[in-house]
Amino acid sequence: KLQIFAASIFESGRGVALPYRILPPLGMTKAEIQGKLSETSEGKTDADTDSLRFPLVLFFHGAGERGNDNEKQLVHGASEFARQDNREDFPSFVVFPQCPQGARWVESDWALRSGAGEFSVQPSEPMRCAMEMVDHLMEVLPIDPSRVYVTGLSMGGMGAWYAAASEPERFAAMLEVCGGGDPSWAS
């Protein structure tokens, strides 16, 4: 069932590779999406853009799914997004990047009591790369820029909070599941 997520690797402008899986909306095949992912924005014309645009959901996984196998990040949540009824009712692109082993979506002290986390002003390298990846996806896929959402659980919940709080104009909504956060960023 999870094989419908196309596997890809994004390389940032700084040369950092970030594996990710992407679920296309119903009606778009894995082959079509992989072809679009290999495109660049250079040379595209208005005729190249699709009139129908879809939401994008960015999902940050927890600490236990870190690595470079480009599979473990699908352990939690992916099967719900892949359900036929959800795909019919909520057509969208769903992206699961994978944070490298030993790295974090957010550099924050996990030993602090819940709700007392302190975020670094500078994004971690995986977070920076994930945001670049979203920019790239928005250039090459028919994504509605007003319907970009971020979610995550545990370490990824902290990543969702960081992403939405650091770039609130980028995301239409954020949902954090069992993660920490920096209350000073809540506004």
Phi, psi and omega per residue, in radians:
K1 nan -0.680 -3.103
L2 -1.396 -0.069 3.101
Q3 -1.209 -0.178 3.097
I4 -1.316 -0.183 3.026
F5 -1.395 2.084 3.093
A6 -1.275 2.397 3.111
A7 -1.633 2.383 3.106
S8 -2.658 2.951 3.070
I9 -2.297 2.215 3.086
F10 -1.696 2.352 3.051
E11 -1.938 2.118 -3.099
S12 -1.283 2.962 3.075
G13 -1.096 -0.327 3.116
R14 -1.651 0.109 3.097
G15 1.429 0.296 3.134
V16 -1.618 2.275 3.136
A17 -1.634 2.331 3.117
L18 -2.247 1.907 3.071
P19 -1.196 2.567 3.072
Y20 -2.699 2.786 3.030
R21 -2.067 2.514 -3.138
I22 -2.345 2.305 3.075
L23 -1.741 2.090 3.112
P24 -1.442 2.808 3.030
P25 -1.128 2.738 3.072
L26 -0.955 2.478 -3.138
G27 1.716 -0.277 3.093
M28 -1.937 2.207 -3.098
T29 -1.476 2.861 3.072
K30 -1.033 -0.705 3.141
A31 -1.106 -0.734 3.116
E32 -1.086 -0.771 -3.106
I33 -1.181 -0.682 3.125
Q34 -1.139 -0.586 3.057
G35 -1.139 -0.758 3.124
K36 -1.161 -0.630 -3.116
L37 -1.155 -0.443 -3.139
S38 -1.468 -0.137 3.111
E39 -1.305 2.815 2.981
T40 -2.050 2.870 3.131
S41 -1.317 -0.292 -3.137
E42 -1.189 2.319 3.094
G43 1.500 -0.073 3.113
K44 -1.336 2.499 3.090
T45 -2.033 2.999 3.102
D46 -1.009 -0.544 3.131
A47 -1.167 -0.394 -3.140
D48 -1.365 -0.257 -3.084
T49 -1.502 2.490 3.126
D50 -1.451 2.501 3.131
S51 -1.326 -0.538 3.110
L52 -1.556 2.128 -3.115
R53 -2.030 2.563 -3.059
F54 -2.036 2.737 3.009
P55 -1.167 2.802 3.011
L56 -2.161 2.260 3.052
V57 -1.970 2.124 3.103
L58 -1.773 2.124 -3.087
F59 -2.007 2.091 3.067
F60 -1.703 2.154 -3.133
H61 -1.384 3.011 3.117
G62 -1.521 3.125 -3.060
A63 -1.065 -0.572 -3.098
G64 -1.236 -0.214 -3.097
E65 -1.831 0.160 3.114
R66 -1.160 2.750 3.104
G67 2.651 -2.752 3.091
N68 -2.435 0.328 -3.134
D69 -1.431 -0.211 -3.139
N70 1.009 0.609 3.091
E71 -2.394 -0.744 -3.035
K72 -1.037 -0.487 -3.111
Q73 -1.159 -0.191 3.141
L74 -1.584 0.008 -3.064
V75 -1.045 -0.799 -3.085
H76 -1.958 2.174 3.020
G77 1.670 -0.578 -3.029
A78 -1.088 -0.682 -3.106
S79 -1.129 -0.554 3.091
E80 -1.185 -0.763 3.116
F81 -1.147 -0.538 -3.078
A82 -1.436 -0.190 -3.141
R83 -1.024 2.380 -3.103
Q84 -0.956 -0.797 -3.105
D85 -1.134 -0.670 3.095
N86 -1.176 -0.670 3.118
R87 -1.166 -0.621 3.097
E88 -1.236 -0.757 -3.077
D89 -1.343 -0.519 -3.049
F90 -2.343 1.180 -3.122
P91 -1.075 2.233 -3.104
S92 -2.921 2.915 2.939
F93 -1.581 2.374 3.108
V94 -2.205 2.177 -3.023
V95 -2.082 2.272 3.110
F96 -2.083 1.580 3.039
P97 -1.270 2.793 3.122
Q98 -2.081 2.084 3.109
C99 -1.288 2.388 3.128
P100 -1.115 2.651 3.068
Q101 -0.988 2.361 3.121
G102 1.483 -0.190 3.125
A103 -1.771 3.022 3.128
R104 -2.390 2.684 3.020
W105 -1.162 -0.593 -3.119
V106 -2.353 2.300 3.054
E107 -1.437 1.793 -3.120
S108 -2.604 2.640 -3.134
D109 -1.346 1.896 -3.117
W110 -1.258 -0.222 -3.116
A111 -1.394 -0.227 3.131
L112 -1.221 2.628 3.123
R113 -1.051 2.725 -3.101
S114 -0.927 2.344 3.115
G115 1.445 -0.024 -3.119
A116 -1.922 0.319 3.133
G117 -1.111 2.670 3.084
E118 -2.170 2.078 -3.135
F119 -1.495 2.477 2.969
S120 -1.288 2.494 3.096
V121 -1.145 -0.599 3.140
Q122 -1.480 2.322 3.105
P123 -1.193 2.639 3.009
S124 -1.141 2.835 3.134
E125 -1.077 -0.745 3.089
P126 -1.091 -0.655 3.113
M127 -1.157 -0.790 3.117
R128 -1.007 -0.777 -3.130
C129 -1.144 -0.711 3.126
A130 -1.098 -0.685 3.125
M131 -1.195 -0.657 3.050
E132 -1.108 -0.697 3.128
M133 -1.068 -0.766 3.103
V134 -1.032 -0.771 3.103
D135 -1.007 -0.787 3.141
H136 -1.097 -0.808 -3.138
L137 -1.043 -0.663 3.135
M138 -1.189 -0.443 3.105
E139 -1.355 -0.619 -2.991
V140 -1.862 -0.205 -3.126
L141 -2.043 2.712 3.111
P142 -1.342 1.372 -3.100
I143 -1.904 2.362 3.076
D144 -1.429 1.959 -3.082
P145 -1.113 -0.293 3.111
S146 -1.536 -0.030 -3.134
R147 -2.253 0.981 3.068
V148 -1.871 2.190 -3.043
Y149 -2.135 2.652 3.104
V150 -2.290 2.404 3.100
T151 -2.569 2.909 3.096
G152 3.136 2.904 -3.139
L153 -2.232 2.534 3.135
S154 0.978 -2.091 3.097
M155 -0.962 -0.626 3.111
G156 -1.267 -0.485 3.032
G157 -1.129 -0.704 3.063
M158 -1.101 -0.672 3.088
G159 -1.113 -0.703 3.113
A160 -1.103 -0.770 3.120
W161 -1.041 -0.856 -3.108
Y162 -1.043 -0.841 -3.094
A163 -1.047 -0.831 -3.100
A164 -1.206 -0.686 -3.103
A165 -1.290 -0.591 -3.119
S166 -1.403 -0.449 3.137
E167 -2.402 1.156 -3.046
P168 -1.092 -0.454 3.137
E169 -1.300 -0.280 -3.116
R170 -1.361 -0.594 -2.975
F171 -1.961 2.410 3.076
A172 -1.334 -0.532 3.137
A173 -2.838 2.798 3.103
M174 -2.362 2.465 3.031
L175 -2.293 2.061 3.106
E176 -1.812 2.320 3.099
V177 -2.050 2.101 3.073
C178 0.772 0.776 3.090
G179 -2.076 3.040 3.089
G180 -1.679 -3.129 3.120
G181 -2.929 3.025 3.095
D182 -1.916 1.807 -3.071
P183 -0.980 -0.466 -3.137
S184 -1.182 -0.240 3.114
W185 -1.663 -0.027 -2.994
A186 -1.076 -0.603 -3.107
S187 -1.134 nan nan
